[in-house]
Amino acid sequence: MIEITCNDRTGKKVRVKCDERDTIGDLKKLIAAQTGTVAEKIVLKKWYTIFKDNITLEDYEIHDGQNLELYYA
């Protein structure tokens, strides 16, 4: 299990526990459950990279304690 922190740049931080083999889509569903938003409207970025839903966290080399940028589309 790893813990990822997502910051939406308005002061709201969401901490999510998931597995490295989970996809970005799975992570979005976990974030949506905590924030009360729709998972399809969540966009996750790191610098200029927009993460795609069907690729795993392991493939993107997202590890324990990493921060991601959270946007709403």
N, CA, C and O atoms as a GROMACS GRO file, in nm:
protein
  292
    1MET      N    1   0.084  -0.119   0.000
    1MET     CA    2   0.000   0.000   0.000
    1MET      C    3   0.088   0.125   0.000
    1MET      O    4   0.188   0.133   0.070
    2ILE      N    5   0.047   0.220  -0.080
    2ILE     CA    6   0.117   0.347  -0.086
    2ILE      C    7   0.018   0.459  -0.055
    2ILE      O    8  -0.103   0.442  -0.071
    3GLU      N    9   0.071   0.573  -0.010
    3GLU     CA   10  -0.014   0.689   0.016
    3GLU      C   11   0.027   0.802  -0.076
    3GLU      O   12   0.145   0.838  -0.084
    4ILE      N   13  -0.070   0.857  -0.147
    4ILE     CA   14  -0.046   0.965  -0.243
    4ILE      C   15  -0.124   1.088  -0.196
    4ILE      O   16  -0.238   1.077  -0.154
    5THR      N   17  -0.060   1.204  -0.204
    5THR     CA   18  -0.125   1.329  -0.169
    5THR      C   19  -0.159   1.405  -0.297
    5THR      O   20  -0.073   1.424  -0.383
    6CYS      N   21  -0.283   1.448  -0.309
    6CYS     CA   22  -0.328   1.526  -0.425
    6CYS      C   23  -0.365   1.666  -0.377
    6CYS      O   24  -0.443   1.681  -0.283
    7ASN      N   25  -0.308   1.767  -0.442
    7ASN     CA   26  -0.330   1.906  -0.405
    7ASN      C   27  -0.405   1.975  -0.518
    7ASN      O   28  -0.363   1.968  -0.633
    8ASP      N   29  -0.517   2.042  -0.485
    8ASP     CA   30  -0.595   2.106  -0.592
    8ASP      C   31  -0.564   2.255  -0.607
    8ASP      O   32  -0.639   2.326  -0.675
    9ARG      N   33  -0.457   2.304  -0.547
    9ARG     CA   34  -0.405   2.440  -0.561
    9ARG      C   35  -0.496   2.546  -0.500
    9ARG      O   36  -0.469   2.665  -0.517
   10THR      N   37  -0.602   2.507  -0.431
   10THR     CA   38  -0.685   2.603  -0.359
   10THR      C   39  -0.675   2.579  -0.209
   10THR      O   40  -0.756   2.631  -0.132
   11GLY      N   41  -0.578   2.500  -0.167
   11GLY     CA   42  -0.558   2.472  -0.026
   11GLY      C   43  -0.615   2.340   0.020
   11GLY      O   44  -0.600   2.304   0.136
   12LYS      N   45  -0.681   2.267  -0.069
   12LYS     CA   46  -0.741   2.139  -0.032
   12LYS      C   47  -0.647   2.025  -0.071
   12LYS      O   48  -0.610   2.010  -0.187
   13LYS      N   49  -0.608   1.946   0.028
   13LYS     CA   50  -0.523   1.830   0.003
   13LYS      C   51  -0.599   1.703   0.035
   13LYS      O   52  -0.671   1.696   0.135
   14VAL      N   53  -0.583   1.605  -0.050
   14VAL     CA   54  -0.650   1.476  -0.032
   14VAL      C   55  -0.543   1.369  -0.024
   14VAL      O   56  -0.458   1.359  -0.113
   15ARG      N   57  -0.546   1.288   0.081
   15ARG     CA   58  -0.453   1.176   0.094
   15ARG      C   59  -0.528   1.047   0.064
   15ARG      O   60  -0.635   1.021   0.119
   16VAL      N   61  -0.470   0.968  -0.026
   16VAL     CA   62  -0.535   0.846  -0.072
   16VAL      C   63  -0.440   0.729  -0.055
   16VAL      O   64  -0.324   0.736  -0.094
   17LYS      N   65  -0.491   0.621   0.002
   17LYS     CA   66  -0.413   0.497   0.011
   17LYS      C   67  -0.458   0.404  -0.100
   17LYS      O   68  -0.577   0.379  -0.117
   18CYS      N   69  -0.361   0.354  -0.176
   18CYS     CA   70  -0.393   0.265  -0.288
   18CYS      C   71  -0.275   0.171  -0.310
   18CYS      O   72  -0.177   0.173  -0.235
   19ASP      N   73  -0.286   0.090  -0.412
   19ASP     CA   74  -0.181  -0.006  -0.446
   19ASP      C   75  -0.109   0.043  -0.572
   19ASP      O   76  -0.169   0.112  -0.654
   20GLU      N   77   0.018   0.009  -0.587
   20GLU     CA   78   0.094   0.051  -0.704
   20GLU      C   79   0.041  -0.010  -0.833
   20GLU      O   80   0.065   0.044  -0.941
   21ARG      N   81  -0.032  -0.121  -0.823
   21ARG     CA   82  -0.085  -0.185  -0.943
   21ARG      C   83  -0.221  -0.128  -0.984
   21ARG      O   84  -0.276  -0.169  -1.086
   22ASP      N   85  -0.274  -0.034  -0.906
   22ASP     CA   86  -0.400   0.032  -0.942
   22ASP      C   87  -0.377   0.125  -1.061
   22ASP      O   88  -0.267   0.176  -1.081
   23THR      N   89  -0.482   0.145  -1.139
   23THR     CA   90  -0.472   0.238  -1.252
   23THR      C   91  -0.503   0.380  -1.204
   23THR      O   92  -0.551   0.400  -1.092
   24ILE      N   93  -0.476   0.476  -1.290
   24ILE     CA   94  -0.509   0.615  -1.261
   24ILE      C   95  -0.660   0.630  -1.246
   24ILE      O   96  -0.708   0.708  -1.163
   25GLY      N   97  -0.736   0.555  -1.326
   25GLY     CA   98  -0.882   0.557  -1.314
   25GLY      C   99  -0.929   0.511  -1.177
   25GLY      O  100  -1.023   0.568  -1.121
   26ASP      N  101  -0.864   0.408  -1.123
   26ASP     CA  102  -0.898   0.361  -0.988
   26ASP      C  103  -0.866   0.467  -0.884
   26ASP      O  104  -0.943   0.489  -0.790
   27LEU      N  105  -0.752   0.534  -0.902
   27LEU     CA  106  -0.713   0.642  -0.810
   27LEU      C  107  -0.813   0.757  -0.814
   27LEU      O  108  -0.846   0.814  -0.711
   28LYS      N  109  -0.861   0.790  -0.934
   28LYS     CA  110  -0.961   0.896  -0.948
   28LYS      C  111  -1.090   0.860  -0.875
   28LYS      O  112  -1.155   0.947  -0.816
   29LYS      N  113  -1.128   0.733  -0.878
   29LYS     CA  114  -1.249   0.690  -0.808
   29LYS      C  115  -1.232   0.704  -0.656
   29LYS      O  116  -1.327   0.741  -0.587
   30LEU      N  117  -1.113   0.673  -0.606
   30LEU     CA  118  -1.086   0.687  -0.463
   30LEU      C  119  -1.088   0.835  -0.422
   30LEU      O  120  -1.140   0.869  -0.316
   31ILE      N  121  -1.033   0.921  -0.506
   31ILE     CA  122  -1.033   1.065  -0.479
   31ILE      C  123  -1.176   1.117  -0.483
   31ILE      O  124  -1.215   1.198  -0.398
   32ALA      N  125  -1.255   1.072  -0.581
   32ALA     CA  126  -1.394   1.115  -0.594
   32ALA      C  127  -1.476   1.076  -0.471
   32ALA      O  128  -1.564   1.150  -0.428
   33ALA      N  129  -1.447   0.960  -0.414
   33ALA     CA  130  -1.520   0.914  -0.296
   33ALA      C  131  -1.490   1.005  -0.176
   33ALA      O  132  -1.576   1.025  -0.091
   34GLN      N  133  -1.369   1.058  -0.168
   34GLN     CA  134  -1.332   1.144  -0.055
   34GLN      C  135  -1.377   1.288  -0.075
   34GLN      O  136  -1.413   1.355   0.022
   35THR      N  137  -1.375   1.336  -0.198
   35THR     CA  138  -1.407   1.477  -0.223
   35THR      C  139  -1.554   1.500  -0.257
   35THR      O  140  -1.604   1.612  -0.244
   36GLY      N  141  -1.624   1.396  -0.299
   36GLY     CA  142  -1.764   1.411  -0.335
   36GLY      C  143  -1.786   1.461  -0.477
   36GLY      O  144  -1.896   1.502  -0.511
   37THR      N  145  -1.682   1.458  -0.559
   37THR     CA  146  -1.695   1.498  -0.698
   37THR      C  147  -1.709   1.376  -0.787
   37THR      O  148  -1.696   1.263  -0.740
   38VAL      N  149  -1.737   1.398  -0.913
   38VAL     CA  150  -1.751   1.289  -1.009
   38VAL      C  151  -1.610   1.252  -1.059
   38VAL      O  152  -1.530   1.340  -1.091
   39ALA      N  153  -1.580   1.123  -1.066
   39ALA     CA  154  -1.447   1.077  -1.105
   39ALA      C  155  -1.410   1.118  -1.247
   39ALA      O  156  -1.292   1.140  -1.277
   40GLU      N  157  -1.509   1.129  -1.335
   40GLU     CA  158  -1.482   1.165  -1.475
   40GLU      C  159  -1.438   1.310  -1.490
   40GLU      O  160  -1.379   1.346  -1.592
   41LYS      N  161  -1.464   1.394  -1.389
   41LYS     CA  162  -1.426   1.535  -1.397
   41LYS      C  163  -1.289   1.562  -1.336
   41LYS      O  164  -1.241   1.676  -1.340
   42ILE      N  165  -1.226   1.461  -1.278
   42ILE     CA  166  -1.096   1.478  -1.214
   42ILE      C  167  -0.984   1.460  -1.316
   42ILE      O  168  -0.986   1.365  -1.395
   43VAL      N  169  -0.887   1.551  -1.314
   43VAL     CA  170  -0.769   1.543  -1.399
   43VAL      C  171  -0.647   1.544  -1.307
   43VAL      O  172  -0.632   1.635  -1.225
   44LEU      N  173  -0.560   1.445  -1.322
   44LEU     CA  174  -0.438   1.438  -1.241
   44LEU      C  175  -0.318   1.472  -1.328
   44LEU      O  176  -0.304   1.421  -1.438
   45LYS      N  177  -0.232   1.559  -1.276
   45LYS     CA  178  -0.113   1.603  -1.350
   45LYS      C  179   0.008   1.600  -1.259
   45LYS      O  180  -0.003   1.602  -1.137
   46LYS      N  181   0.124   1.596  -1.321
   46LYS     CA  182   0.252   1.619  -1.255
   46LYS      C  183   0.333   1.700  -1.353
   46LYS      O  184   0.372   1.649  -1.459
   47TRP      N  185   0.361   1.825  -1.320
   47TRP     CA  186   0.422   1.921  -1.411
   47TRP      C  187   0.334   1.933  -1.535
   47TRP      O  188   0.221   1.979  -1.524
   48TYR      N  189   0.382   1.895  -1.650
   48TYR     CA  190   0.301   1.907  -1.773
   48TYR      C  191   0.248   1.773  -1.821
   48TYR      O  192   0.190   1.765  -1.930
   49THR      N  193   0.266   1.669  -1.744
   49THR     CA  194   0.219   1.536  -1.780
   49THR      C  195   0.077   1.515  -1.728
   49THR      O  196   0.053   1.524  -1.607
   50ILE      N  197  -0.016   1.488  -1.817
   50ILE     CA  198  -0.152   1.454  -1.778
   50ILE      C  199  -0.162   1.301  -1.778
   50ILE      O  200  -0.136   1.236  -1.879
   51PHE      N  201  -0.199   1.246  -1.664
   51PHE     CA  202  -0.203   1.100  -1.650
   51PHE      C  203  -0.328   1.042  -1.713
   51PHE      O  204  -0.438   1.096  -1.697
   52LYS      N  205  -0.312   0.933  -1.786
   52LYS     CA  206  -0.423   0.865  -1.856
   52LYS      C  207  -0.482   0.757  -1.765
   52LYS      O  208  -0.410   0.695  -1.687
   53ASP      N  209  -0.613   0.736  -1.777
   53ASP     CA  210  -0.687   0.649  -1.686
   53ASP      C  211  -0.647   0.502  -1.690
   53ASP      O  212  -0.655   0.434  -1.588
   54ASN      N  213  -0.604   0.452  -1.804
   54ASN     CA  214  -0.582   0.308  -1.817
   54ASN      C  215  -0.440   0.262  -1.784
   54ASN      O  216  -0.409   0.144  -1.797
   55ILE      N  217  -0.353   0.352  -1.741
   55ILE     CA  218  -0.214   0.317  -1.710
   55ILE      C  219  -0.197   0.310  -1.559
   55ILE      O  220  -0.254   0.390  -1.485
   56THR      N  221  -0.118   0.213  -1.512
   56THR     CA  222  -0.102   0.192  -1.369
   56THR      C  223  -0.007   0.294  -1.307
   56THR      O  224   0.072   0.359  -1.376
   57LEU      N  225  -0.017   0.308  -1.175
   57LEU     CA  226   0.071   0.397  -1.101
   57LEU      C  227   0.215   0.349  -1.112
   57LEU      O  228   0.308   0.430  -1.117
   58GLU      N  229   0.233   0.219  -1.115
   58GLU     CA  230   0.366   0.159  -1.126
   58GLU      C  231   0.432   0.198  -1.258
   58GLU      O  232   0.552   0.226  -1.262
   59ASP      N  233   0.355   0.200  -1.367
   59ASP     CA  234   0.409   0.237  -1.498
   59ASP      C  235   0.448   0.384  -1.502
   59ASP      O  236   0.545   0.420  -1.570
   60TYR      N  237   0.375   0.469  -1.431
   60TYR     CA  238   0.409   0.611  -1.424
   60TYR      C  239   0.517   0.639  -1.319
   60TYR      O  240   0.561   0.754  -1.303
   61GLU      N  241   0.560   0.536  -1.248
   61GLU     CA  242   0.661   0.546  -1.142
   61GLU      C  243   0.615   0.638  -1.030
   61GLU      O  244   0.692   0.721  -0.981
   62ILE      N  245   0.489   0.623  -0.990
   62ILE     CA  246   0.434   0.697  -0.878
   62ILE      C  247   0.453   0.610  -0.754
   62ILE      O  248   0.405   0.496  -0.748
   63HIS      N  249   0.523   0.664  -0.655
   63HIS     CA  250   0.560   0.588  -0.536
   63HIS      C  251   0.497   0.647  -0.411
   63HIS      O  252   0.425   0.747  -0.416
   64ASP      N  253   0.525   0.584  -0.298
   64ASP     CA  254   0.471   0.626  -0.170
   64ASP      C  255   0.515   0.768  -0.134
   64ASP      O  256   0.634   0.801  -0.145
   65GLY      N  257   0.419   0.851  -0.092
   65GLY     CA  258   0.449   0.986  -0.049
   65GLY      C  259   0.456   1.089  -0.159
   65GLY      O  260   0.487   1.205  -0.132
   66GLN      N  261   0.429   1.051  -0.281
   66GLN     CA  262   0.439   1.144  -0.393
   66GLN      C  263   0.318   1.237  -0.398
   66GLN      O  264   0.208   1.200  -0.358
   67ASN      N  265   0.341   1.359  -0.447
   67ASN     CA  266   0.234   1.459  -0.461
   67ASN      C  267   0.194   1.470  -0.608
   67ASN      O  268   0.279   1.471  -0.697
   68LEU      N  269   0.063   1.479  -0.631
   68LEU     CA  270   0.009   1.501  -0.765
   68LEU      C  271  -0.078   1.625  -0.764
   68LEU      O  272  -0.133   1.662  -0.660
   69GLU      N  273  -0.090   1.690  -0.879
   69GLU     CA  274  -0.176   1.806  -0.893
   69GLU      C  275  -0.317   1.760  -0.932
   69GLU      O  276  -0.333   1.676  -1.021
   70LEU      N  277  -0.415   1.814  -0.866
   70LEU     CA  278  -0.554   1.775  -0.887
   70LEU      C  279  -0.630   1.891  -0.949
   70LEU      O  280  -0.635   2.001  -0.894
   71TYR      N  281  -0.690   1.866  -1.064
   71TYR     CA  282  -0.770   1.967  -1.135
   71TYR      C  283  -0.908   1.911  -1.162
   71TYR      O  284  -0.927   1.789  -1.167
   72TYR      N  285  -1.004   2.000  -1.180
   72TYR     CA  286  -1.140   1.962  -1.213
   72TYR      C  287  -1.174   2.013  -1.352
   72TYR      O  288  -1.163   2.132  -1.379
   73ALA      N  289  -1.215   1.923  -1.440
   73ALA     CA  290  -1.246   1.961  -1.578
   73ALA      C  291  -1.392   1.995  -1.595
   73ALA      O  292  -1.436   2.029  -1.705
   0.00000   0.00000   0.00000
